[in-house]
Amino acid sequence: MKEKEENKKTKIGVRSDEDQPIVMPGIRRFQFFTNVDDRALTKNLNRTAMFGIAAVLAVDVGKAVVNKNPQTIYCYECRACYGTQDKCPVGIAFQAELVVAARVSDYDRFLKNGGLRCIRCGSCQSFCVQYLNLAQIFGTMQLQTMKALKQGKIPKRMIQNAFEKGLINKDFIDDVAAFLT
């Protein structure tokens, strides 16, 4: 009779932590997420953490969309495009850096990595595992960089550095030379 009362009290399929083998301290082998001892202390902490993650994601996606380069969202920086290094006609070594710079409109990073030197030939595109149109991404960022240059958003020293290192192609050299004089 006593056993029947105990069976009625425990729900079917519920395991106690003591019944489960220990895999690591605090984590048992067949433990469900809702049964985890090390989760956030309250539901509000969980909500706050999830809100933080969602906010960062929204900013990351929003910035790329506002900068008119939404394809950059899909680049997960695997660096497969670095395989282009020997085949890039102008010798751009770090294409993924250009994609990241385009995603966040980082003109300094774009210029330092030869973004204005790119001729948009598409050689790097065949290496991209996400099949991103890298030539279009770089072209859009080049136009944004030149627009920012004309608006005075880019410091003269950054353009001077890129000019001295030969990181500007013939399409933009006249505008850059006019800016520097």
ROROKOL-404675 format. One record per residue: residue number from 1; residue in one letter; z, x, y of N, C-alpha, C, O, CB in turn. Coordinates in steps of 0.1 Angstrom, whole numbers, plus 2048, in hexadecimal, padded with zeros to 3 digits. Atoms other than C-alpha are relative to their C-alpha. Glycine has a CB too. Layout:
   num   residuo   n_Z   n_X   n_Y   ca_Z   ca_X   ca_Y   c_Z   c_X   c_Y   o_Z   o_X   o_Y   cb_Z   cb_X   cb_Y
   NUM         A     Z     X     Y      Z      X      Y     Z     X     Y     Z     X     Y      Z      X      Y
...
END
This chain:
   num   residuo   n_Z   n_X   n_Y   ca_Z   ca_X   ca_Y   c_Z   c_X   c_Y   o_Z   o_X   o_Y   cb_Z   cb_X   cb_Y
     1         M   800   808   7F4    800    800    800   800   809   80D   7F9   806   816    80C    7F7    800
     2         K   7FF   7F7   7F4    809    81C    818   7F2   807   802   7EE   809   80E    80A    80B    7FD
     3         E   80E   7F9   7FF    7E6    82D    811   7F7   7F6   807   7EE   7FA   80F    7FB    804    7F3
     4         K   809   809   7FA    7D4    80D    81A   802   7FE   80F   7F9   7FD   817    802    7F2    7FA
     5         E   7FD   801   7F2    7E6    80B    83C   7FB   80C   807   7F6   80B   812    80F    7FF    802
     6         E   805   7F3   7FA    7DD    830    843   7F1   7FF   801   7EB   804   80B    805    80C    7F8
     7         N   80E   801   800    7B9    829    83A   7FB   7F7   80B   7F0   7F9   811    7FA    7FC    7F2
     8         K   804   80A   7F6    7B7    80B    851   802   806   80E   7FA   803   817    809    7F4    7FF
     9         K   7FE   7FA   7F3    7C4    820    86E   7F6   80A   804   7F1   80B   810    80E    807    801
    10         T   80B   7F6   7FD    7AA    83C    86B   7F3   7FA   7FF   7F0   7F2   7F6    802    80C    7F7
    11         K   80D   805   800    787    834    873   7F7   807   7F6   7FA   813   7F3    7F9    800    80E
    12         I   809   7FA   80A    76B    83B    85A   7F8   80A   807   7F2   808   812    7F7    7F5    7F9
    13         G   808   7F5   7FA    759    85C    861   807   809   80A   801   812   80F    7F4    7FA    806
    14         V   7F8   7F8   7F6    774    86A    878   807   80B   7F8   80E   809   7EE    80A    7F8    808
    15         R   7F9   7F4   806    77F    88D    86F   80A   805   80A   809   805   816    7F6    80B    7FC
    16         S   7F6   7F9   7F8    79E    89E    87C   7FC   80F   801   7F5   814   7F8    80E    7FE    7FB
    17         D   803   7F2   7FE    79B    8C1    889   805   809   7F4   7FF   813   7F0    805    806    80D
    18         E   7FA   7F9   80B    7B1    8CD    86D   7F8   800   7F3   7F9   809   7EB    80E    7FB    7FD
    19         D   808   801   80C    799    8C1    852   7F3   809   801   7ED   80B   7F6    7FC    7F2    7FE
    20         Q   80D   7FA   7FE    77C    8D5    860   802   810   7FF   80C   815   804    7F9    7FD    80D
    21         P   7FF   7F1   800    776    8FA    858   7FD   806   80D   7F5   801   815    7F6    806    7F5
    22         I   801   7F9   7F3    779    912    875   7F4   809   800   7F3   812   7F7    80D    807    804
    23         V   80C   7F7   7FE    758    923    880   804   80B   809   802   817   807    7F3    7F9    804
    24         M   7FC   7F7   7F6    765    933    89F   80D   7FA   806   80F   7EE   805    7F5    802    80B
    25         P   7F4   806   7FB    786    92F    8B1   7FD   7F5   80A   7F6   7F6   813    808    80B    808
    26         G   802   80C   7F8    787    90C    8C0   7F4   7F8   7FC   7F3   7ED   801    7FF    805    80E
    27         I   80C   807   804    767    902    8B0   800   7FE   7F0   800   808   7E9    7F3    807    805
    28         R   800   803   80E    766    8F1    88E   7F2   7FE   7FB   7E9   7FB   803    809    7F5    7FC
    29         R   80D   800   805    748    8F0    877   7F8   7F3   802   7ED   7F4   806    800    803    7F1
    30         F   806   80D   7FF    740    8CB    878   804   7F8   80C   807   7EC   80B    802    7F8    7F3
    31         Q   7FA   806   7F4    74C    8C4    89B   7F5   7FA   808   7EB   800   80B    808    80A    808
    32         F   809   806   7F7    73A    8AB    8B0   803   804   80F   80E   808   812    801    7F0    7FF
    33         F   7FE   7FC   7F2    735    8B1    8D5   80C   7F9   807   813   7FE   80F    7F3    7FE    808
    34         T   7F5   808   7FA    74D    895    8DE   80D   804   7FB   818   800   801    7FD    7F1    7FE
    35         N   7F4   7FB   806    767    8A6    8C9   803   80E   804   80D   814   7FF    7FF    7FE    7F1
    36         V   7FE   7F2   7FD    765    8C8    8D9   80C   802   809   80E   7FA   812    7F3    805    808
    37         D   7F4   7FE   7F8    785    8D6    8E6   7FE   807   80D   806   806   816    80A    808    7F7
    38         D   802   7F8   7F4    776    8ED    900   7F7   7FA   80A   7F1   802   813    7FA    80D    7FB
    39         R   809   806   7F5    762    8D4    915   808   7FF   80D   814   801   80D    7FB    7F2    7FB
    40         A   7F9   801   7F3    76A    8CD    939   80B   7F6   7FF   80B   7ED   7F7    7F6    7FB    80B
    41         L   7F3   807   801    78C    8BE    93F   7FF   7F1   803   806   7E9   7FC    80A    806    809
    42         T   801   80E   7FD    781    89D    94E   7F1   7FC   801   7E8   805   802    807    7FD    80E
    43         K   80E   805   7FE    762    887    951   7FB   804   80D   7EF   806   80F    7FF    7F1    7FD
    44         N   804   7FD   7F2    761    88E    976   7FB   80F   801   7F1   812   808    80B    7FE    80A
    45         L   804   7F2   801    75E    8B4    96F   7F2   801   7FA   7E9   808   7FE    80A    809    7F9
    46         N   80D   801   807    741    8AC    957   7F5   7FB   80A   7EA   801   80B    801    7F8    7F4
    47         R   80A   806   7F6    730    897    972   7FD   80A   80B   7F1   80B   80F    806    7F3    805
    48         T   802   7F6   7F6    735    8B2    98C   7F7   80B   7FB   7ED   80F   803    80D    805    805
    49         A   809   7F6   805    725    8CC    976   7F2   7FB   7FE   7E9   802   802    806    805    7F2
    50         M   80D   805   802    708    8B6    96D   7F9   7FD   80E   7ED   7FF   80F    801    7F3    7F8
    51         F   806   802   7F3    703    8AD    992   7FB   80D   806   7F1   80E   80C    80A    7F9    809
    52         G   804   7F3   7FC    702    8D2    99A   7F3   805   7FA   7EB   80A   801    80B    80A    7FE
    53         I   80C   7FC   807    6E8    8D9    980   7F4   7F8   805   7EA   7FD   807    802    7FE    7F0
    54         A   80B   809   7FB    6D3    8BB    98B   7FC   804   80E   7F0   804   812    804    7F1    800
    55         A   803   7FC   7F2    6D6    8C6    9B0   7F7   80D   800   7EE   80E   808    80C    802    808
    56         V   807   7F3   800    6CA    8EA    9A8   7F2   7FD   7FB   7E8   803   800    807    80A    7F7
    57         L   80D   803   805    6AD    8DC    993   7F8   7F9   80A   7EC   7FC   80C    802    7F8    7F3
    58         A   808   807   7F5    6A3    8C4    9AF   7FC   809   80B   7F0   808   810    809    7F5    805
    59         V   804   7F7   7F6    6A3    8E0    9C8   7F5   809   7FB   7EB   80B   803    80C    809    804
    60         D   80B   7F8   806    68E    8F6    9B1   7F3   7F9   7FF   7E9   7FF   803    804    805    7F2
    61         V   80C   808   801    675    8DB    9AB   7FB   7FC   80D   7EF   7FD   810    802    7F4    7F7
    62         G   803   804   7F3    676    8CE    9CE   7F9   80B   809   7F0   808   810    80C    7FA    807
    63         K   805   7F5   7F8    66F    8F0    9DE   7F2   802   7FC   7E9   804   805    808    80C    7FE
    64         A   80E   7FE   804    650    8F5    9C9   7F6   7F5   804   7EB   7F8   808    7FF    802    7F1
    65         V   808   80C   7FC    643    8D2    9D1   7FD   801   80F   7F2   7FE   814    806    7F3    7FC
    66         V   801   7FF   7F2    64A    8D6    9F6   7F7   80B   805   7EF   80A   80E    80E    801    807
    67         N   808   7F4   7FD    639    8F8    9F6   7F2   7FE   7FC   7EA   808   7FC    806    80D    7FA
    68         K   80D   804   804    61A    8E7    9E8   7FB   80A   7F4   7EF   80D   7F3    7F6    801    80B
    69         N   803   7F8   80B    61B    8FD    9C9   808   7FB   7F3   810   802   7ED    803    80F    802
    70         P   7F8   806   80A    629    8E5    9AE   7FE   807   7F2   807   806   7E9    7FD    7F2    7FF
    71         Q   803   7F9   80D    619    8F9    991   80B   80A   7FD   80E   80D   7F1    7F3    806    7FF
    72         T   7F6   7F5   802    633    914    996   80D   7FC   7F9   814   804   7F4    804    806    80E
    73         I   7F4   806   807    64E    8FD    988   7FF   804   7F1   809   806   7EB    801    7F1    802
    74         Y   802   7FE   80F    63F    902    965   801   80F   7FC   801   811   7F0    7F3    7FA    7FC
    75         C   7FF   7F2   804    641    928    966   80E   803   7FC   817   801   804    7FB    80A    80C
    76         Y   7F2   7FC   804    65F    933    952   802   80F   7FF   80B   814   7F8    803    7F9    7F3
    77         E   7FF   7F2   7FE    65A    957    95A   801   808   7F3   80A   811   7F1    80C    803    809
    78         C   800   7F9   80D    652    963    937   7FA   80E   801   7FB   816   7F8    7F8    7F8    7F6
    79         R   806   7F3   7FD    63F    981    946   7F3   802   7F7   7EF   80E   7F6    80A    80B    7FE
    80         A   80C   7FE   808    621    97C    92F   7F4   804   809   7EB   80B   804    7FC    7F3    7F8
    81         C   80B   7FC   7F7    60A    97F    94D   800   80F   804   7F7   814   809    801    7F8    80D
    82         Y   7FF   7F2   7FE    616    9A3    950   7F6   808   7F7   7F3   813   7FA    80E    806    7FE
    83         G   80A   7FA   809    5FD    9AA    934   7F3   803   807   7EA   809   802    7FD    7F7    7F4
    84         T   80C   7FE   7F8    5E2    9A9    94F   7FF   80D   807   7F5   811   80C    7FF    7F5    80B
    85         Q   7FF   7F4   7F8    5ED    9C9    95F   7F4   809   800   7EF   80E   80A    80C    808    7FC
    86         D   80C   7F7   801    5CF    9DE    952   7F4   7F8   805   7EA   7FE   809    7FF    805    7F2
    87         K   80D   808   7FD    5B6    9C1    958   800   7FA   80E   7F5   7F5   812    7FF    7F5    7F6
    88         C   800   805   7F2    5C0    9B7    97B   7F8   809   809   7FB   815   80A    80F    7FF    806
    89         P   809   7F8   7F9    5A4    9C3    991   806   807   80D   802   812   811    7F4    7F8    805
    90         V   7FA   7FA   7F4    5BB    9CA    9AF   80E   807   7FC   814   80C   805    803    7F6    80A
    91         G   7F4   7F9   805    5D8    9D8    999   80D   7F9   803   817   800   805    800    80D    806
    92         I   7F3   807   7FE    5F3    9BD    99F   807   801   7F3   802   7FC   7E8    7FE    7F1    805
    93         A   7F8   7FE   80D    60E    9C6    985   809   7F5   7FC   80B   7F2   7F1    808    80D    802
    94         F   7F5   809   803    627    9AA    988   7FC   7F2   805   801   7ED   80F    80D    804    806
    95         Q   805   80D   7FC    615    988    98A   80C   7F5   800   80C   7EC   808    7F5    7FB    7F7
    96         A   7F5   809   800    635    975    980   808   800   80D   80D   7F6   811    809    802    7F4
    97         E   7F8   7FF   7F4    646    982    99F   7F8   7F8   80B   7FF   7F2   814    801    80F    804
    98         L   808   808   7F6    629    972    9B4   802   7F1   7FE   803   7EA   807    7F1    804    7FF
    99         V   7FD   80E   803    62F    951    9A2   80D   7FB   805   80F   7F1   80B    7FE    7FD    7F1
   100         V   7F2   804   7FB    654    951    9AA   800   800   80F   806   7F7   815    80A    80B    7FA
   101         A   801   800   7F1    64D    95B    9CE   7F9   7F4   805   7FD   7EE   80F    7F9    80D    805
   102         A   807   80C   7FC    635    93E    9D0   808   7F4   7FF   808   7EB   807    7F3    7FF    7F8
   103         R   7F8   80C   802    64E    926    9C2   80A   7FE   80B   80D   7F3   80F    808    802    7F2
   104         V   7F6   801   7F6    668    92E    9DC   7FC   804   80E   804   805   817    80C    808    7FC
   105         S   806   7FB   7F3    651    93A    9F9   807   80C   805   80B   80D   810    801    7F5    80A
   106         D   7FA   7F3   7FD    660    95D    9F8   7F4   809   805   7EE   810   7FC    808    806    7F4
   107         Y   80B   7F9   7FA    647    96E    A0F   802   80F   7FD   7F8   817   7FA    7FE    7FE    80E
   108         D   7FD   7F2   802    658    990    A0B   7FC   804   7F2   7F5   80F   7F0    80F    803    803
   109         R   803   7FD   80E    656    990    9E5   7F1   7FF   7FE   7EB   807   7F6    807    7F6    7F7
   110         F   80E   802   802    632    983    9E6   7F8   80C   806   7EF   811   800    7FB    7F3    807
   111         L   807   7F5   7FA    627    99F    9FE   803   80D   7F8   7F9   815   7F6    804    802    80E
   112         K   7FC   7F4   807    63A    9BB    9EB   7F9   801   7F3   7F6   80C   7EF    80F    800    7FE
   113         N   807   7FF   80D    629    9B2    9CA   7F1   7FE   801   7EB   7FC   7F7    806    7F5    7F7
   114         G   80F   800   7FE    606    9B1    9D9   7FA   7F2   800   7EE   7F1   7FC    7FA    808    7F5
   115         G   805   80D   800    602    98C    9DD   7F4   7FE   809   7EB   7F6   805    80A    7F6    804
   116         L   80B   801   7F7    5EA    990    9FA   7F4   809   7FB   7E9   808   801    803    803    80E
   117         R   80B   7F8   805    5D6    9A9    9E6   7F8   7F9   7F5   7ED   7FD   7F1    806    80D    7FA
   118         C   806   808   80B    5CE    990    9CA   7F2   7FA   805   7F1   7F5   810    809    7F5    7FB
   119         I   80D   806   7FD    5A9    986    9C9   7FD   7F3   7F9   7F2   7EE   7FA    7F5    80B    7FD
   120         R   801   80D   807    5AF    967    9B4   7F5   800   7F6   7EE   7F6   7F5    7FE    7F5    80A
   121         C   80B   7FF   80A    598    972    998   804   7F8   7F3   7FB   7F4   7EC    7FE    80F    7FC
   122         G   7FC   807   80C    5AD    961    97D   802   808   7F3   804   803   7E8    7F6    7F5    7FD
   123         S   7FE   7F7   80C    5B1    97F    965   80D   7FE   7FA   80F   7FE   7EE    7FE    80F    804
   124         C   7F2   801   805    5D6    979    962   802   7F2   7FA   80B   7F0   7F2    80A    802    80C
   125         Q   7FE   80E   804    5D1    954    95B   7FF   7FF   7F0   806   7F6   7EB    7F6    7F7    806
   126         S   801   801   80E    5C7    95A    937   80C   804   7F8   80E   801   7EC    7F4    808    7FB
   127         F   7F4   7FC   807    5E8    96A    92F   80C   7F6   802   815   7F7   7FA    804    80E    806
   128         C   7F5   80A   7FE    5FD    94D    93C   802   7F7   7F5   7F9   7F0   7F1    7FE    7F9    80D
   129         V   7FE   808   80C    60D    93B    91F   802   7F1   805   801   7E8   7FC    80D    804    7F9
   130         Q   800   80E   7FA    611    91C    936   7F3   7FB   805   7F2   7F0   80A    80B    7FF    80B
   131         Y   80E   803   7FB    5EC    91D    940   801   7FC   80F   7F9   7F3   813    7FA    7F5    7F7
   132         L   7FF   803   7F1    5F6    91C    965   7F3   806   806   7EE   810   802    80D    806    806
   133         N   80C   7FB   7F9    5D9    920    97D   806   80A   80B   808   807   816    7F9    7F4    808
   134         L   7FA   7F6   7F8    5E7    941    98B   7F8   803   80D   7FE   806   817    803    80C    7F8
   135         A   808   7FD   7F4    5CA    947    9A2   802   7F6   80B   802   7F9   817    7F1    800    7FC
   136         Q   7FD   80A   7F6    5D0    926    9B3   80E   801   806   80F   800   812    7FE    7F2    7F9
   137         I   7F2   7FE   7FB    5F5    92C    9B6   800   80C   80A   806   80A   815    80A    803    7F4
   138         F   800   7F5   7F7    5EF    94E    9C6   7F8   7FD   80C   7FC   801   817    7FA    80D    7F9
   139         G   808   804   7F5    5D4    940    9DC   807   7F7   80A   807   7F9   816    7F3    7F9    7FC
   140         T   7F8   809   7F8    5EB    925    9E9   80A   808   807   80D   806   813    806    7F5    7F8
   141         M   7F6   7F8   7F9    606    93E    9F0   7FA   80A   80A   801   80C   814    808    808    7F5
   142         Q   806   7F8   7F6    5EE    955    A01   7FE   7F9   80D   800   7FE   818    7F3    806    7FB
   143         L   803   808   7F4    5E4    939    A19   80D   7FD   807   80E   7FD   814    7F9    7F3    7FC
   144         Q   7F3   803   7FA    609    930    A1F   805   80D   807   80B   80C   811    80A    7FB    7F5
   145         T   7FB   7F3   7FA    611    955    A26   7F8   802   80D   7FF   806   817    7FE    80C    7F6
   146         M   807   7FD   7F4    5F5    958    A3F   803   7F5   80B   804   7F9   817    7F0    7FF    7FD
   147         K   7FB   80A   7F6    600    937    A50   80D   804   805   810   803   811    800    7F2    7F9
   148         A   7F2   7FC   7FC    624    944    A51   7FE   80C   809   806   80E   813    809    803    7F4
   149         L   803   7F4   7F7    616    965    A60   7FC   7FB   80E   801   801   818    7F6    809    7F9
   150         K   805   805   7F3    604    952    A7C   80B   7F9   807   80B   7F8   814    7F4    7F7    7FE
   151         Q   7F5   807   7F9    624    93D    A83   80B   80A   803   815   805   80A    805    7F5    7F7
   152         G   7F5   7F6   7FD    639    95D    A85   80C   7FF   7F7   816   804   7FB    804    7FE    80E
   153         K   7F4   801   80A    64F    955    A67   802   80D   7F8   80C   80F   7F2    7FD    7F4    7F7
   154         I   7FF   7F3   808    648    977    A57   802   80B   809   7FB   80D   813    7F3    802    7F7
   155         P   7FE   7F4   7F7    657    996    A67   7F5   80A   7FF   7EE   80C   7F5    80D    807    7FB
   156         K   80B   7F6   7FE    63E    9B0    A73   802   80B   7F6   7F8   810   7F1    7FF    805    80E
   157         R   7FE   7F5   809    64E    9CB    A5D   7FC   7FD   7F2   7F7   806   7EB    80F    804    800
   158         M   804   804   80E    647    9B8    A3D   7F0   801   7FF   7EB   807   7F5    804    7F2    7FD
   159         I   80E   7FF   800    622    9B5    A46   7FB   80F   802   7F2   813   7FB    7FA    7F7    80B
   160         Q   803   7F2   7FE    621    9D9    A52   801   808   7F3   7F9   810   7F0    809    806    80B
   161         N   7FE   7F9   80D    62F    9E5    A31   7F4   7FD   7F6   7EF   806   7F0    80D    7FC    7F9
   162         A   80B   804   809    615    9D1    A1D   7F3   806   804   7EB   80A   7FC    7FF    7F1    800
   163         F   80D   7FB   7FA    5F9    9DD    A34   7FF   80F   7FD   7F5   814   7F8    800    7FE    80F
   164         E   800   7F1   803    603    A02    A30   7FF   803   7F1   7F9   80E   7EE    80D    806    805
   165         K   801   7FE   80F    606    9FF    A0A   7F3   7FB   7FA   7F1   7FC   7EE    80C    7FA    7F9
   166         G   80C   805   805    5E4    9EF    A07   801   7F3   7F8   7F9   7F1   7EF    7F9    80A    7F8
   167         L   7FD   80D   807    5F1    9CD    9FB   7FA   7F4   806   7FE   7E9   803    80F    7FE    7FF
   168         I   807   80B   7FA    5D9    9B8    A0F   7F1   801   7FD   7EB   80B   7FF    803    7FF    80F
   169         N   80F   7FF   803    5B6    9AF    A04   7F7   7FD   80C   7FC   7F9   816    7FD    7F6    7F4
   170         K   80A   801   7F5    597    9AC    A19   7FF   7F2   806   7FC   7F1   812    7F2    804    7FB
   171         D   800   80D   7FA    59A    987    A1E   80A   7FE   80B   808   7F6   814    803    7F5    7F5
   172         F   7F5   801   7F7    5BA    98B    A32   802   80C   809   80A   80B   813    80D    7FD    7F9
   173         I   7FD   7F3   7F8    5B7    9AE    A41   7FE   7FE   80F   805   804   817    7F7    80B    7FA
   174         D   803   802   7F2    5A8    9A2    A62   80C   7F9   807   810   7FD   812    7F3    7F9    802
   175         D   7F4   808   7FB    5C4    989    A68   80C   809   801   814   808   80B    802    7F3    7F8
   176         V   7F4   7F7   800    5DF    9A2    A5F   7FE   80B   80A   808   80E   811    801    806    7F2
   177         A   802   7F6   7F6    5CF    9BD    A74   802   7FB   80E   808   801   817    7F2    807    7FF
   178         A   7FE   807   7F3    5CE    9A5    A92   80F   7FE   803   813   7FF   80E    7F8    7F3    800
   179         F   7F2   803   7FE    5F2    99C    A8C   808   80D   803   811   80D   80B    806    7FA    7F3
   180         L   7F9   7F3   7FE    5FD    9C1    A8B   7FD   806   80D   805   80F   812    7FD    809    7F4
   181         T   804   7FA   7F3    5EB    9CA    AAB   805   7F9   80C   803   7FD   817    7F1    802    801
END
